[in-house]
Every structure is written in structure tokens, then in C-alpha cells.
């Protein structure tokens, strides 16, 4: 009887141990299964730009990053502060910071962020720095009231003239041949520097439908007989130069050209105190878009 009870207790203990081991085994397998089935993060974060892309900024005005927000499938926006922002915009300010724009052109702002699983995302914003006068930078046909006798202005028509905007000053444009060709006598003997000065190239400002021409001074050498005679030309802006049509512009530029001859002392004085005036005349040019 005692042996029988001992056998029954032993069998019950064995079955209980076996059952408990199965529970542990099931629990272990379940945990292992859940761990192995956990989704791995392979998706890069999402960078959402604030503001426009591409973005246009006026030359000389403040550039400041509009910013961007981060969203990640695992980390949410908790990695917002880990985003780096770099740019190559030419500004008066610290690197990758804010400041007034200095030069026209197309630039890039790069946003980069990495999530906690090591996935990296990069987005680029294009920033265009423009001169407000760029709309006038095109080809024109130019009519000039030439003075053939005194040859202050020689060209009566320039069939193809390119007006270009300045890259560092807003509203500033360059007139590549204002006043036409000066000293185009084929018998003239000119040095390299004089050749550059053969045409009067001045700048003006387009603003509020007016054109303001800046005062410029140029030295020219002309051959008179066997001698080289230096001349000074001064270009001075006049009031009344207006843009008549800002949609398809044509405009009238008014300015004065004064031609001086150096006196016997041979002093080249930029203030004109040592020069003798030979001719002073108003010039009117009509620029019409092709």
C-alpha cells in the first residue's frame, strides 16, 4: 500500500514538472517570437519645408531660413533639434545664418536629419537672389540723336543692344554702350587701356518708372595729325528719363555729354580744372524691346 502511494506521488510530481516546463517553454517561445517579429525601422524621416521652394529673395534684403519640421514613423518630431541646416547664399552675416543678400544667383539650402535607427533624410531648398531690375535685362533697339559733326555720339542705330543688371546692387543696370561709339576713327592709335575706354559704359538705376543715370568720366586719346591728343568726356544724368511701358518696356534716357581737351600744362585733372571744354550737348536715346 505504501509503495502504491509512493508511486502515485512520484507520477504526479513528474506530470506537474512536465506541465510547468511546458509553460515556461511556451512563454519563452512566445517572447522570442514577439521579439523576432518586431518591425525594424528602415524608413527615413520626413522633412517638411516651411515657406516656398524655390524661394525668391530680392538683392540687398534679409535672408532668413523659413525653417522645416520633422516627422518620423518611429521617433515622431523628437528628433527635430538634431536637424542641421547649411546654405551657400552670399550674405552679410555668419556662415549658414541670416543676413542681407550680397550677390544675385541661384543658391541651395540643405536640410539633413538622422533618426534614432540611423536613417538619414536630406531635402534641398532652391533660393534665387534677384535684382528687381532683371525684367529690363533683354535686347533692345536703340535710337540715338547723333551729332555727326562734333562726333560726340556717332551711332544713330544700334540694332542689338543687351542691357544687363548689376549683380550686387539692386535696381542697378549697366548700359553697355551709352552714348554710342566714341573715338572710332580707324586712324587712332590706342593703348589697351584706351581701347577699353572707346565706348561710354555707365550705370543707371531703374526705380519707380524712372531711369537715373550716374555721372561718369572717361579719358580718350585721339590722333590729330601725328599727335595723340587726350580728351575727357563727362556723362551726366538729366531729369525726365522715364520708362513708358513696364510690361513691354521702352524708355527714353536723357543725359549730357561734355567733351574736354587738356590744356597746355598737360595735367589730367578729373575735376576738370585743367581742361578746356570743346563741346557740350544733350543726348536722347530711345530703347525699345525687341
ChimeraX commands (.cxc) that place a marker at each C-alpha (Angstrom):
marker #1 position 0.00,0.00,0.00 radius 0.5
marker #1 position 2.81,2.34,0.88 radius 0.5
marker #1 position 4.60,1.52,-2.35 radius 0.5
marker #1 position 1.47,2.22,-4.33 radius 0.5
marker #1 position 1.03,5.67,-2.74 radius 0.5
marker #1 position 4.69,6.48,-3.31 radius 0.5
marker #1 position 4.34,5.54,-6.98 radius 0.5
marker #1 position 1.27,7.73,-7.37 radius 0.5
marker #1 position 3.00,10.77,-5.75 radius 0.5
marker #1 position 6.03,10.33,-7.91 radius 0.5
marker #1 position 3.89,10.19,-11.06 radius 0.5
marker #1 position 2.01,13.34,-10.05 radius 0.5
marker #1 position 5.27,15.20,-9.41 radius 0.5
marker #1 position 6.62,14.16,-12.75 radius 0.5
marker #1 position 3.48,15.30,-14.55 radius 0.5
marker #1 position 3.48,18.60,-12.68 radius 0.5
marker #1 position 7.12,19.24,-13.57 radius 0.5
marker #1 position 6.46,18.35,-17.15 radius 0.5
marker #1 position 3.46,20.68,-17.28 radius 0.5
marker #1 position 5.41,23.56,-15.67 radius 0.5
marker #1 position 8.29,23.11,-18.07 radius 0.5
marker #1 position 5.87,23.28,-20.97 radius 0.5
marker #1 position 4.51,26.56,-19.64 radius 0.5
marker #1 position 7.99,28.03,-19.39 radius 0.5
marker #1 position 8.77,26.72,-22.82 radius 0.5
marker #1 position 5.60,28.24,-24.25 radius 0.5
marker #1 position 6.37,31.54,-22.54 radius 0.5
marker #1 position 9.95,31.54,-23.79 radius 0.5
marker #1 position 8.90,30.73,-27.33 radius 0.5
marker #1 position 6.23,33.43,-27.23 radius 0.5
marker #1 position 8.68,36.10,-26.09 radius 0.5
marker #1 position 11.21,35.02,-28.68 radius 0.5
marker #1 position 8.54,35.13,-31.37 radius 0.5
marker #1 position 7.38,38.60,-30.40 radius 0.5
marker #1 position 10.95,39.91,-30.27 radius 0.5
marker #1 position 11.86,38.44,-33.61 radius 0.5
marker #1 position 8.66,39.74,-35.22 radius 0.5
marker #1 position 9.18,43.33,-34.01 radius 0.5
marker #1 position 9.22,45.69,-37.07 radius 0.5
marker #1 position 12.64,47.06,-37.98 radius 0.5
marker #1 position 12.83,50.84,-38.72 radius 0.5
marker #1 position 14.20,51.29,-42.24 radius 0.5
marker #1 position 12.21,54.38,-43.21 radius 0.5
marker #1 position 13.91,57.80,-43.39 radius 0.5
marker #1 position 12.37,60.76,-41.56 radius 0.5
marker #1 position 10.13,63.19,-43.42 radius 0.5
marker #1 position 11.36,66.79,-43.76 radius 0.5
marker #1 position 8.56,69.26,-44.44 radius 0.5
marker #1 position 9.78,72.68,-45.64 radius 0.5
marker #1 position 8.10,75.83,-44.42 radius 0.5
marker #1 position 7.73,78.62,-46.99 radius 0.5
marker #1 position 8.28,78.38,-50.73 radius 0.5
marker #1 position 10.57,76.14,-52.72 radius 0.5
marker #1 position 12.03,77.52,-54.91 radius 0.5
marker #1 position 12.20,80.75,-52.93 radius 0.5
marker #1 position 12.90,84.21,-54.37 radius 0.5
marker #1 position 14.73,86.89,-52.38 radius 0.5
marker #1 position 15.41,90.45,-53.52 radius 0.5
marker #1 position 19.04,91.51,-53.70 radius 0.5
marker #1 position 20.02,93.55,-50.65 radius 0.5
marker #1 position 17.16,92.31,-48.47 radius 0.5
marker #1 position 17.33,89.99,-45.49 radius 0.5
marker #1 position 17.64,86.25,-45.97 radius 0.5
marker #1 position 16.30,84.21,-43.09 radius 0.5
marker #1 position 15.56,80.49,-43.18 radius 0.5
marker #1 position 11.78,79.85,-43.05 radius 0.5
marker #1 position 12.57,76.55,-41.37 radius 0.5
marker #1 position 11.33,72.98,-41.66 radius 0.5
marker #1 position 9.54,70.42,-39.46 radius 0.5
marker #1 position 10.40,66.75,-38.93 radius 0.5
marker #1 position 8.10,63.73,-38.78 radius 0.5
marker #1 position 9.34,60.16,-38.31 radius 0.5
marker #1 position 7.39,56.90,-38.30 radius 0.5
marker #1 position 9.07,55.78,-35.03 radius 0.5
marker #1 position 10.53,58.89,-33.43 radius 0.5
marker #1 position 7.87,61.45,-34.36 radius 0.5
marker #1 position 9.20,65.01,-34.01 radius 0.5
marker #1 position 11.51,64.18,-31.10 radius 0.5
marker #1 position 14.50,64.43,-33.47 radius 0.5
marker #1 position 13.59,67.98,-34.58 radius 0.5
marker #1 position 16.55,69.53,-32.79 radius 0.5
marker #1 position 19.01,67.15,-34.44 radius 0.5
marker #1 position 18.35,68.61,-37.91 radius 0.5
marker #1 position 21.24,70.54,-39.48 radius 0.5
marker #1 position 20.75,73.40,-41.94 radius 0.5
marker #1 position 23.50,74.67,-44.26 radius 0.5
marker #1 position 23.44,77.09,-47.21 radius 0.5
marker #1 position 25.77,78.75,-49.71 radius 0.5
marker #1 position 23.89,82.05,-50.04 radius 0.5
marker #1 position 26.20,85.07,-50.26 radius 0.5
marker #1 position 25.11,87.24,-47.33 radius 0.5
marker #1 position 26.35,89.84,-44.91 radius 0.5
marker #1 position 26.17,87.52,-41.93 radius 0.5
marker #1 position 27.54,84.37,-40.32 radius 0.5
marker #1 position 28.03,81.14,-42.24 radius 0.5
marker #1 position 24.73,79.24,-42.59 radius 0.5
marker #1 position 22.99,82.07,-40.76 radius 0.5
marker #1 position 20.82,85.06,-41.61 radius 0.5
marker #1 position 21.85,88.30,-43.27 radius 0.5
marker #1 position 21.29,90.67,-46.18 radius 0.5
marker #1 position 21.93,89.16,-49.61 radius 0.5
marker #1 position 25.03,90.41,-51.41 radius 0.5
marker #1 position 25.07,88.79,-54.87 radius 0.5
marker #1 position 22.44,87.64,-57.33 radius 0.5
marker #1 position 22.36,83.96,-58.26 radius 0.5
marker #1 position 20.79,80.60,-57.52 radius 0.5
marker #1 position 21.71,79.03,-54.20 radius 0.5
marker #1 position 20.82,75.97,-52.13 radius 0.5
marker #1 position 19.77,75.44,-48.53 radius 0.5
marker #1 position 20.33,71.83,-47.37 radius 0.5
marker #1 position 18.32,70.26,-44.53 radius 0.5
marker #1 position 19.61,66.98,-43.06 radius 0.5
marker #1 position 18.32,64.83,-40.18 radius 0.5
marker #1 position 19.01,61.31,-38.85 radius 0.5
marker #1 position 16.52,59.25,-36.80 radius 0.5
marker #1 position 17.44,57.03,-33.84 radius 0.5
marker #1 position 17.70,54.00,-36.10 radius 0.5
marker #1 position 20.31,55.73,-38.28 radius 0.5
marker #1 position 18.09,56.53,-41.25 radius 0.5
marker #1 position 19.10,59.82,-42.92 radius 0.5
marker #1 position 16.91,62.27,-44.86 radius 0.5
marker #1 position 18.03,65.30,-46.91 radius 0.5
marker #1 position 15.94,67.98,-48.59 radius 0.5
marker #1 position 17.19,70.96,-50.65 radius 0.5
marker #1 position 15.52,74.34,-50.97 radius 0.5
marker #1 position 16.49,76.46,-54.00 radius 0.5
marker #1 position 16.89,80.17,-53.24 radius 0.5
marker #1 position 17.03,82.69,-56.09 radius 0.5
marker #1 position 18.50,86.10,-55.25 radius 0.5
marker #1 position 17.32,88.56,-57.91 radius 0.5
marker #1 position 17.83,92.18,-58.88 radius 0.5
marker #1 position 14.50,94.00,-59.10 radius 0.5
marker #1 position 15.61,95.40,-62.46 radius 0.5
marker #1 position 16.15,91.98,-64.05 radius 0.5
marker #1 position 12.93,92.40,-66.02 radius 0.5
marker #1 position 14.71,95.06,-68.08 radius 0.5
marker #1 position 17.70,92.84,-68.92 radius 0.5
marker #1 position 17.00,91.93,-72.52 radius 0.5
marker #1 position 17.74,93.00,-76.10 radius 0.5
marker #1 position 16.74,96.45,-77.29 radius 0.5
marker #1 position 16.78,98.51,-80.43 radius 0.5
marker #1 position 18.22,101.91,-79.61 radius 0.5
marker #1 position 17.76,105.18,-81.48 radius 0.5
marker #1 position 20.18,107.99,-80.64 radius 0.5
marker #1 position 20.14,111.66,-81.71 radius 0.5
marker #1 position 23.70,111.67,-83.01 radius 0.5
marker #1 position 25.89,114.70,-83.52 radius 0.5
marker #1 position 27.91,113.72,-86.57 radius 0.5
marker #1 position 29.88,116.94,-86.91 radius 0.5
marker #1 position 31.33,117.06,-83.42 radius 0.5
marker #1 position 31.27,113.28,-83.12 radius 0.5
marker #1 position 30.19,113.25,-79.51 radius 0.5
marker #1 position 27.79,110.47,-80.42 radius 0.5
marker #1 position 28.37,108.58,-83.65 radius 0.5
marker #1 position 25.80,105.77,-83.71 radius 0.5
marker #1 position 22.30,106.56,-84.93 radius 0.5
marker #1 position 21.01,103.00,-84.51 radius 0.5
marker #1 position 22.25,100.03,-82.54 radius 0.5
marker #1 position 20.38,97.02,-83.84 radius 0.5
marker #1 position 21.20,94.66,-80.98 radius 0.5
marker #1 position 21.84,96.02,-77.51 radius 0.5
marker #1 position 21.91,93.91,-74.35 radius 0.5
marker #1 position 21.01,95.65,-71.14 radius 0.5
marker #1 position 22.40,93.81,-68.11 radius 0.5
marker #1 position 21.58,94.10,-64.42 radius 0.5
marker #1 position 24.15,94.56,-61.69 radius 0.5
marker #1 position 24.82,91.51,-59.56 radius 0.5
marker #1 position 25.49,93.33,-56.28 radius 0.5
marker #1 position 23.27,96.45,-56.22 radius 0.5
marker #1 position 19.51,96.24,-56.50 radius 0.5
marker #1 position 17.80,98.30,-59.24 radius 0.5
marker #1 position 21.19,98.97,-60.83 radius 0.5
marker #1 position 21.65,98.20,-64.54 radius 0.5
marker #1 position 24.58,98.61,-66.92 radius 0.5
marker #1 position 24.31,100.41,-70.23 radius 0.5
marker #1 position 26.97,98.68,-72.36 radius 0.5
marker #1 position 27.29,101.45,-74.93 radius 0.5
marker #1 position 25.54,104.53,-73.67 radius 0.5
marker #1 position 26.41,107.45,-75.91 radius 0.5
marker #1 position 27.41,105.24,-78.81 radius 0.5
marker #1 position 30.96,104.76,-80.00 radius 0.5
marker #1 position 33.40,107.50,-79.08 radius 0.5
marker #1 position 36.71,107.80,-80.96 radius 0.5
marker #1 position 36.00,105.16,-83.56 radius 0.5
marker #1 position 38.44,106.79,-86.02 radius 0.5
marker #1 position 40.34,103.86,-87.61 radius 0.5
marker #1 position 43.49,106.02,-87.71 radius 0.5
marker #1 position 43.52,106.37,-83.95 radius 0.5
marker #1 position 46.41,104.88,-82.04 radius 0.5
marker #1 position 45.16,103.48,-78.76 radius 0.5
marker #1 position 46.74,101.59,-75.93 radius 0.5
marker #1 position 45.00,98.60,-74.39 radius 0.5
marker #1 position 43.54,100.73,-71.62 radius 0.5
marker #1 position 42.36,103.36,-74.10 radius 0.5
marker #1 position 40.65,100.69,-76.17 radius 0.5
marker #1 position 38.57,99.74,-73.16 radius 0.5
marker #1 position 37.52,103.38,-72.89 radius 0.5
marker #1 position 36.40,103.68,-76.50 radius 0.5
marker #1 position 32.74,103.40,-75.51 radius 0.5
marker #1 position 30.96,105.08,-72.67 radius 0.5
marker #1 position 29.53,102.39,-70.42 radius 0.5
marker #1 position 27.72,103.79,-67.44 radius 0.5
marker #1 position 25.18,102.51,-65.00 radius 0.5
marker #1 position 21.74,103.70,-64.14 radius 0.5
marker #1 position 19.02,102.93,-61.65 radius 0.5
marker #1 position 15.53,101.78,-62.64 radius 0.5
marker #1 position 13.06,102.57,-59.91 radius 0.5
marker #1 position 9.52,103.89,-59.73 radius 0.5
marker #1 position 9.31,104.01,-63.55 radius 0.5
marker #1 position 12.23,106.40,-63.85 radius 0.5
marker #1 position 15.81,106.00,-65.04 radius 0.5
marker #1 position 18.58,107.76,-63.15 radius 0.5
marker #1 position 21.93,107.88,-64.95 radius 0.5
marker #1 position 25.02,108.31,-62.80 radius 0.5
marker #1 position 27.78,110.75,-63.63 radius 0.5
marker #1 position 30.87,109.19,-65.18 radius 0.5
marker #1 position 34.21,110.48,-66.50 radius 0.5
marker #1 position 36.29,108.90,-69.29 radius 0.5
marker #1 position 39.65,109.65,-70.87 radius 0.5
marker #1 position 40.11,109.17,-74.62 radius 0.5
marker #1 position 43.11,109.64,-76.91 radius 0.5
marker #1 position 42.55,110.68,-80.49 radius 0.5
marker #1 position 45.09,111.04,-83.27 radius 0.5
marker #1 position 45.17,114.58,-84.63 radius 0.5
marker #1 position 47.76,114.76,-87.40 radius 0.5
marker #1 position 50.78,112.99,-85.96 radius 0.5
marker #1 position 49.97,113.73,-82.33 radius 0.5
marker #1 position 47.88,111.93,-79.78 radius 0.5
marker #1 position 45.51,114.34,-78.08 radius 0.5
marker #1 position 43.85,113.28,-74.82 radius 0.5
marker #1 position 40.20,114.15,-74.36 radius 0.5
marker #1 position 37.94,113.92,-71.37 radius 0.5
marker #1 position 34.27,113.01,-71.69 radius 0.5
marker #1 position 31.84,113.51,-68.84 radius 0.5
marker #1 position 28.41,111.91,-68.85 radius 0.5
marker #1 position 25.86,113.48,-66.54 radius 0.5
marker #1 position 22.33,112.31,-65.94 radius 0.5
marker #1 position 19.36,114.53,-66.71 radius 0.5
marker #1 position 15.88,114.51,-65.23 radius 0.5
marker #1 position 12.98,113.23,-67.26 radius 0.5
marker #1 position 14.29,109.80,-68.24 radius 0.5
marker #1 position 11.24,107.59,-67.91 radius 0.5
marker #1 position 10.06,104.06,-68.55 radius 0.5
marker #1 position 6.97,104.36,-70.70 radius 0.5
marker #1 position 5.77,100.77,-70.50 radius 0.5
marker #1 position 6.79,98.46,-67.68 radius 0.5
marker #1 position 5.16,95.39,-69.26 radius 0.5
marker #1 position 6.96,95.54,-72.60 radius 0.5
marker #1 position 9.31,98.38,-71.76 radius 0.5
marker #1 position 10.64,101.07,-73.91 radius 0.5
marker #1 position 12.15,104.07,-72.27 radius 0.5
marker #1 position 13.85,107.34,-73.02 radius 0.5
marker #1 position 17.24,108.09,-71.49 radius 0.5
marker #1 position 18.35,111.71,-71.35 radius 0.5
marker #1 position 21.88,112.74,-70.47 radius 0.5
marker #1 position 24.54,115.32,-71.22 radius 0.5
marker #1 position 27.96,114.63,-72.71 radius 0.5
marker #1 position 30.69,117.22,-72.30 radius 0.5
marker #1 position 33.90,116.89,-74.29 radius 0.5
marker #1 position 37.08,118.50,-72.92 radius 0.5
marker #1 position 40.61,118.93,-74.25 radius 0.5
marker #1 position 43.61,119.00,-71.94 radius 0.5
marker #1 position 45.30,122.39,-71.68 radius 0.5
marker #1 position 48.92,123.20,-72.42 radius 0.5
marker #1 position 50.09,122.14,-68.95 radius 0.5
marker #1 position 49.20,118.55,-69.71 radius 0.5
marker #1 position 47.55,117.99,-66.34 radius 0.5
marker #1 position 44.90,115.24,-66.32 radius 0.5
marker #1 position 42.65,116.54,-63.61 radius 0.5
marker #1 position 39.47,114.54,-63.04 radius 0.5
marker #1 position 37.74,117.63,-61.64 radius 0.5
marker #1 position 38.11,119.35,-65.00 radius 0.5
marker #1 position 40.04,122.36,-63.70 radius 0.5
marker #1 position 42.89,121.83,-66.19 radius 0.5
marker #1 position 40.68,121.08,-69.17 radius 0.5
marker #1 position 39.16,123.28,-71.83 radius 0.5
marker #1 position 35.58,122.46,-72.81 radius 0.5
marker #1 position 35.11,121.85,-76.51 radius 0.5
marker #1 position 31.51,120.66,-76.80 radius 0.5
marker #1 position 28.54,120.22,-74.52 radius 0.5
marker #1 position 25.39,118.58,-75.80 radius 0.5
marker #1 position 22.26,116.79,-74.63 radius 0.5
marker #1 position 21.70,113.24,-75.84 radius 0.5
marker #1 position 18.39,111.40,-76.07 radius 0.5
marker #1 position 18.17,107.68,-76.55 radius 0.5
marker #1 position 15.03,105.63,-77.10 radius 0.5
marker #1 position 15.35,101.99,-76.00 radius 0.5
marker #1 position 12.69,99.61,-77.33 radius 0.5
marker #1 position 12.45,95.92,-76.51 radius 0.5
marker #1 position 12.74,93.56,-79.46 radius 0.5
marker link #1:1,2 radius 0.2
marker link #1:2,3 radius 0.2
marker link #1:3,4 radius 0.2
marker link #1:4,5 radius 0.2
marker link #1:5,6 radius 0.2
marker link #1:6,7 radius 0.2
marker link #1:7,8 radius 0.2
marker link #1:8,9 radius 0.2
marker link #1:9,10 radius 0.2
marker link #1:10,11 radius 0.2
marker link #1:11,12 radius 0.2
marker link #1:12,13 radius 0.2
marker link #1:13,14 radius 0.2
marker link #1:14,15 radius 0.2
marker link #1:15,16 radius 0.2
marker link #1:16,17 radius 0.2
marker link #1:17,18 radius 0.2
marker link #1:18,19 radius 0.2
marker link #1:19,20 radius 0.2
marker link #1:20,21 radius 0.2
marker link #1:21,22 radius 0.2
marker link #1:22,23 radius 0.2
marker link #1:23,24 radius 0.2
marker link #1:24,25 radius 0.2
marker link #1:25,26 radius 0.2
marker link #1:26,27 radius 0.2
marker link #1:27,28 radius 0.2
marker link #1:28,29 radius 0.2
marker link #1:29,30 radius 0.2
marker link #1:30,31 radius 0.2
marker link #1:31,32 radius 0.2
marker link #1:32,33 radius 0.2
marker link #1:33,34 radius 0.2
marker link #1:34,35 radius 0.2
marker link #1:35,36 radius 0.2
marker link #1:36,37 radius 0.2
marker link #1:37,38 radius 0.2
marker link #1:38,39 radius 0.2
marker link #1:39,40 radius 0.2
marker link #1:40,41 radius 0.2
marker link #1:41,42 radius 0.2
marker link #1:42,43 radius 0.2
marker link #1:43,44 radius 0.2
marker link #1:44,45 radius 0.2
marker link #1:45,46 radius 0.2
marker link #1:46,47 radius 0.2
marker link #1:47,48 radius 0.2
marker link #1:48,49 radius 0.2
marker link #1:49,50 radius 0.2
marker link #1:50,51 radius 0.2
marker link #1:51,52 radius 0.2
marker link #1:52,53 radius 0.2
marker link #1:53,54 radius 0.2
marker link #1:54,55 radius 0.2
marker link #1:55,56 radius 0.2
marker link #1:56,57 radius 0.2
marker link #1:57,58 radius 0.2
marker link #1:58,59 radius 0.2
marker link #1:59,60 radius 0.2
marker link #1:60,61 radius 0.2
marker link #1:61,62 radius 0.2
marker link #1:62,63 radius 0.2
marker link #1:63,64 radius 0.2
marker link #1:64,65 radius 0.2
marker link #1:65,66 radius 0.2
marker link #1:66,67 radius 0.2
marker link #1:67,68 radius 0.2
marker link #1:68,69 radius 0.2
marker link #1:69,70 radius 0.2
marker link #1:70,71 radius 0.2
marker link #1:71,72 radius 0.2
marker link #1:72,73 radius 0.2
marker link #1:73,74 radius 0.2
marker link #1:74,75 radius 0.2
marker link #1:75,76 radius 0.2
marker link #1:76,77 radius 0.2
marker link #1:77,78 radius 0.2
marker link #1:78,79 radius 0.2
marker link #1:79,80 radius 0.2
marker link #1:80,81 radius 0.2
marker link #1:81,82 radius 0.2
marker link #1:82,83 radius 0.2
marker link #1:83,84 radius 0.2
marker link #1:84,85 radius 0.2
marker link #1:85,86 radius 0.2
marker link #1:86,87 radius 0.2
marker link #1:87,88 radius 0.2
marker link #1:88,89 radius 0.2
marker link #1:89,90 radius 0.2
marker link #1:90,91 radius 0.2
marker link #1:91,92 radius 0.2
marker link #1:92,93 radius 0.2
marker link #1:93,94 radius 0.2
marker link #1:94,95 radius 0.2
marker link #1:95,96 radius 0.2
marker link #1:96,97 radius 0.2
marker link #1:97,98 radius 0.2
marker link #1:98,99 radius 0.2
marker link #1:99,100 radius 0.2
marker link #1:100,101 radius 0.2
marker link #1:101,102 radius 0.2
marker link #1:102,103 radius 0.2
marker link #1:103,104 radius 0.2
marker link #1:104,105 radius 0.2
marker link #1:105,106 radius 0.2
marker link #1:106,107 radius 0.2
marker link #1:107,108 radius 0.2
marker link #1:108,109 radius 0.2
marker link #1:109,110 radius 0.2
marker link #1:110,111 radius 0.2
marker link #1:111,112 radius 0.2
marker link #1:112,113 radius 0.2
marker link #1:113,114 radius 0.2
marker link #1:114,115 radius 0.2
marker link #1:115,116 radius 0.2
marker link #1:116,117 radius 0.2
marker link #1:117,118 radius 0.2
marker link #1:118,119 radius 0.2
marker link #1:119,120 radius 0.2
marker link #1:120,121 radius 0.2
marker link #1:121,122 radius 0.2
marker link #1:122,123 radius 0.2
marker link #1:123,124 radius 0.2
marker link #1:124,125 radius 0.2
marker link #1:125,126 radius 0.2
marker link #1:126,127 radius 0.2
marker link #1:127,128 radius 0.2
marker link #1:128,129 radius 0.2
marker link #1:129,130 radius 0.2
marker link #1:130,131 radius 0.2
marker link #1:131,132 radius 0.2
marker link #1:132,133 radius 0.2
marker link #1:133,134 radius 0.2
marker link #1:134,135 radius 0.2
marker link #1:135,136 radius 0.2
marker link #1:136,137 radius 0.2
marker link #1:137,138 radius 0.2
marker link #1:138,139 radius 0.2
marker link #1:139,140 radius 0.2
marker link #1:140,141 radius 0.2
marker link #1:141,142 radius 0.2
marker link #1:142,143 radius 0.2
marker link #1:143,144 radius 0.2
marker link #1:144,145 radius 0.2
marker link #1:145,146 radius 0.2
marker link #1:146,147 radius 0.2
marker link #1:147,148 radius 0.2
marker link #1:148,149 radius 0.2
marker link #1:149,150 radius 0.2
marker link #1:150,151 radius 0.2
marker link #1:151,152 radius 0.2
marker link #1:152,153 radius 0.2
marker link #1:153,154 radius 0.2
marker link #1:154,155 radius 0.2
marker link #1:155,156 radius 0.2
marker link #1:156,157 radius 0.2
marker link #1:157,158 radius 0.2
marker link #1:158,159 radius 0.2
marker link #1:159,160 radius 0.2
marker link #1:160,161 radius 0.2
marker link #1:161,162 radius 0.2
marker link #1:162,163 radius 0.2
marker link #1:163,164 radius 0.2
marker link #1:164,165 radius 0.2
marker link #1:165,166 radius 0.2
marker link #1:166,167 radius 0.2
marker link #1:167,168 radius 0.2
marker link #1:168,169 radius 0.2
marker link #1:169,170 radius 0.2
marker link #1:170,171 radius 0.2
marker link #1:171,172 radius 0.2
marker link #1:172,173 radius 0.2
marker link #1:173,174 radius 0.2
marker link #1:174,175 radius 0.2
marker link #1:175,176 radius 0.2
marker link #1:176,177 radius 0.2
marker link #1:177,178 radius 0.2
marker link #1:178,179 radius 0.2
marker link #1:179,180 radius 0.2
marker link #1:180,181 radius 0.2
marker link #1:181,182 radius 0.2
marker link #1:182,183 radius 0.2
marker link #1:183,184 radius 0.2
marker link #1:184,185 radius 0.2
marker link #1:185,186 radius 0.2
marker link #1:186,187 radius 0.2
marker link #1:187,188 radius 0.2
marker link #1:188,189 radius 0.2
marker link #1:189,190 radius 0.2
marker link #1:190,191 radius 0.2
marker link #1:191,192 radius 0.2
marker link #1:192,193 radius 0.2
marker link #1:193,194 radius 0.2
marker link #1:194,195 radius 0.2
marker link #1:195,196 radius 0.2
marker link #1:196,197 radius 0.2
marker link #1:197,198 radius 0.2
marker link #1:198,199 radius 0.2
marker link #1:199,200 radius 0.2
marker link #1:200,201 radius 0.2
marker link #1:201,202 radius 0.2
marker link #1:202,203 radius 0.2
marker link #1:203,204 radius 0.2
marker link #1:204,205 radius 0.2
marker link #1:205,206 radius 0.2
marker link #1:206,207 radius 0.2
marker link #1:207,208 radius 0.2
marker link #1:208,209 radius 0.2
marker link #1:209,210 radius 0.2
marker link #1:210,211 radius 0.2
marker link #1:211,212 radius 0.2
marker link #1:212,213 radius 0.2
marker link #1:213,214 radius 0.2
marker link #1:214,215 radius 0.2
marker link #1:215,216 radius 0.2
marker link #1:216,217 radius 0.2
marker link #1:217,218 radius 0.2
marker link #1:218,219 radius 0.2
marker link #1:219,220 radius 0.2
marker link #1:220,221 radius 0.2
marker link #1:221,222 radius 0.2
marker link #1:222,223 radius 0.2
marker link #1:223,224 radius 0.2
marker link #1:224,225 radius 0.2
marker link #1:225,226 radius 0.2
marker link #1:226,227 radius 0.2
marker link #1:227,228 radius 0.2
marker link #1:228,229 radius 0.2
marker link #1:229,230 radius 0.2
marker link #1:230,231 radius 0.2
marker link #1:231,232 radius 0.2
marker link #1:232,233 radius 0.2
marker link #1:233,234 radius 0.2
marker link #1:234,235 radius 0.2
marker link #1:235,236 radius 0.2
marker link #1:236,237 radius 0.2
marker link #1:237,238 radius 0.2
marker link #1:238,239 radius 0.2
marker link #1:239,240 radius 0.2
marker link #1:240,241 radius 0.2
marker link #1:241,242 radius 0.2
marker link #1:242,243 radius 0.2
marker link #1:243,244 radius 0.2
marker link #1:244,245 radius 0.2
marker link #1:245,246 radius 0.2
marker link #1:246,247 radius 0.2
marker link #1:247,248 radius 0.2
marker link #1:248,249 radius 0.2
marker link #1:249,250 radius 0.2
marker link #1:250,251 radius 0.2
marker link #1:251,252 radius 0.2
marker link #1:252,253 radius 0.2
marker link #1:253,254 radius 0.2
marker link #1:254,255 radius 0.2
marker link #1:255,256 radius 0.2
marker link #1:256,257 radius 0.2
marker link #1:257,258 radius 0.2
marker link #1:258,259 radius 0.2
marker link #1:259,260 radius 0.2
marker link #1:260,261 radius 0.2
marker link #1:261,262 radius 0.2
marker link #1:262,263 radius 0.2
marker link #1:263,264 radius 0.2
marker link #1:264,265 radius 0.2
marker link #1:265,266 radius 0.2
marker link #1:266,267 radius 0.2
marker link #1:267,268 radius 0.2
marker link #1:268,269 radius 0.2
marker link #1:269,270 radius 0.2
marker link #1:270,271 radius 0.2
marker link #1:271,272 radius 0.2
marker link #1:272,273 radius 0.2
marker link #1:273,274 radius 0.2
marker link #1:274,275 radius 0.2
marker link #1:275,276 radius 0.2
marker link #1:276,277 radius 0.2
marker link #1:277,278 radius 0.2
marker link #1:278,279 radius 0.2
marker link #1:279,280 radius 0.2
marker link #1:280,281 radius 0.2
marker link #1:281,282 radius 0.2
marker link #1:282,283 radius 0.2
marker link #1:283,284 radius 0.2
marker link #1:284,285 radius 0.2
marker link #1:285,286 radius 0.2
marker link #1:286,287 radius 0.2
marker link #1:287,288 radius 0.2
marker link #1:288,289 radius 0.2
marker link #1:289,290 radius 0.2
view
